Each structure stands twice: as structure tokens, then as C-alpha cells.
Amino acid sequence: MTKTILKALAGETQDVPPIWMMRQAGRYLPEYRATRAQAGDFLSLCYNSELAAEVTLQPIRRYGFDAAILFADILLLPQALGADLWFVTGEGPRLSTITSAEELAQLKPVDAIDETLNPVYETVRILSRELPRETTLIGFAGAPWTVATYMIAGQGTKDQGPAHALKAENREVFEGIIDRLTEGTIHYLSKQIEAGAEVVKIFDSWAGSLNGEDFEKYAVVPARRITQAIKSKYPGVPVIGFPREAGDGYVGFHAKTGVDCVALDNSVSADWAAEHVQSAGCVQGNLASSHMVTGGQALVDETRAICEAFSGGPHIFNLGHGITPDADPDNVQRMIDAVRGG
């Protein structure tokens, strides 16, 4: 039995696209909230292998998605490299900043990160044993640019201004951070694959703030380096790239990076993406996550329209971004029924 996600990633067009959802294990589910309360806090949940596996499995039990994505966070890698990481309730992550050559030099070497990340690999091993046999296991990491924006600013920012400023003022340090993260991401994803991940995804959530040559140098090139390294070590493992809000940067992303699938946000239309992106290979997306809150016939209609637009090529149905905490779990089922013809 070839899993439906793997068929799509191999370029097969299917009558019914496989489906999973970014952040499908999350606060919109009451069972997730109960497990997180049991863990104590978000980071404790990420590093508790049994509980992290449990929340990964919860949406599979409830909805029967075609894939499960490892429950973790993109900022575990900089923490493993030596940055301080903590979460402020209601505000999000905070990191100690890396903005100078001295601070960059204090980061740990890549081969030292496993000491921190071993619980994540154990979560993958548990999932590879416990997931239904038809469900694909996806590992992931943040893209170097996106992770760097947090490391440089010490938190999320609306315009990634601190990272852009460091790039302009001290290109050597900025590129040193990108290089260290690229090497770390290759190692981290490799370890996830060795533990049982069947697909890996690179989340470049802030790719859209890179323009022109910067997009090529700091979104495309690191994605290509990571993908080529994974492909050379694990030639059978597909890679999904997600340069969110890349706009015209989506065009050619398959060929430039070597990824098997390009995930699309909902700032581009499915019709446009079918013509300009899917023509080069599998695409994933791209329903607006707001539909998971508002529901109704608009959710069903838009879901069906996306499936129709992408019906001529390989497609994995997903949201254009992660599901939000205020989503209605019943709307998720309505979306799945619309995709599968229920």
C-alpha cells in the first residue's frame, strides 16, 4: 500500500486529494488543551515525548487525516544551539538575541544539538510505531531565514525589521547565522528521518518579507542546500517547501530548490497557482484558515473550488496557514467531508 500523501509527492494525480492541516494538533481541540495542562507549559509538552506523541495522534483519531505532523516548534533548534528560549503567555516566544560575532561564536556546534533534541527524535519513534499504517508521518523544521528573524529580534516581529537591519549593517554575522541554521536544519531533519519521519517540511513563514536578490539568497539557496543534503542521504524521502507569501517567488520554486512539493498560502488563488506552480509538480494548500472559524456554505464552496482548481495535477489539500485557536472543530470535519465528497 502506497500512502496517498506519498503518491501526491511522487507526482501522482488522484481523484480525491490527501488532506492534513497545519497546526492540526493545537488549541482548537479540547483534548489538546487537556494534555497541555497535564504537561504544565508549552515547552514541557514539546520535550515530553509521550505527551507530544499523544497530541500529534489526537487529530488523527478525531478526523482521520492522511498525515500527522510531528508536534514540536521551530524554535527548538536555536534553543539546542544555545539560545535561551521561553514563552510568555498570550504573547508568544522570547529568545536571547544573536546580533554580534561574539554571540554567534558562542553558539554550540551542530553536532551538539542532539543533547537537547533527543526527546523530539523519541517522539518521532513513538509516532512511527503508533500511527495507523495508512497515515504518513511528517517531520519539519523552520527555514533558516524565518528562524533567524526570531534569533536576531528575540521575538516575533511584524516586519522582521531587526533581521533586515542586521542583514544591511553586518552581512557577515547575518550570513553566519543563516549558515549555522542551515547546517543545523540538515542535521535536525536527518535525525527525524532516521527516527521514522517519511516526509519533511521546511517552514519559511517570513519568506514574503524577502525581496528580489534577498529572496534568492536567503529563501531559495538555504532551501536548496537543505533539500540537496536530505536527498543525497535519504533519496526516497520527499521534501515540502513553504515559502509563505512568496507571491511570484512561488513560480520556479520546485526547480530552484529541488523540493517535491510547494505549499501555498492563501494570498495566491488556486487557479493562478495551478497554472504557474502546479505545472512544475505537487502543490499543497491553500484554504484560508479563517474558514475554520466562520464555517458555513462558504467553507464548503471554497474547499470544493480549490479541489477543482488543482484537480489536473498532484495536490495535497491543506490550509494556507495554520489553524487558529478560535476555530470550530466541527468546521474541520465539514472541510474534510467537502474534500472527500461526503
Buried (B, 14 or more C-beta within 10 A) or exposed (E): EEBBBBBBBBEEBEEBBBBBBBBBBBBBBEBBBEBBEEBEEBBEBBBBBEBBBBBBBBBBEBBBBBBBBBBBBBBBBBBBBBBEBEBEEEEEBBBBBBBEEEBBEEBBEBEEBBEBBBBBBBBBBBBBEBBEEEBBBBBBBBBBBBBBBBBBBBBBBEEBEBBBBBBEEBEEBBBBBBBBBBBBBBBBBBBBBEBBBBBBBBBBBBBBBBEEEEBBBBBBBBBBBBBBBBBEEBEEBBBBBBBBBBBEBBBBBBEBBBBBBBBBBBBBBBEBBBEBBBEBBBBBBBBBBBBBBEBEEEBBEBBEBBBEBBBEBBBBBBBBBBBBEEBBBEBBBBBBEBBBEE
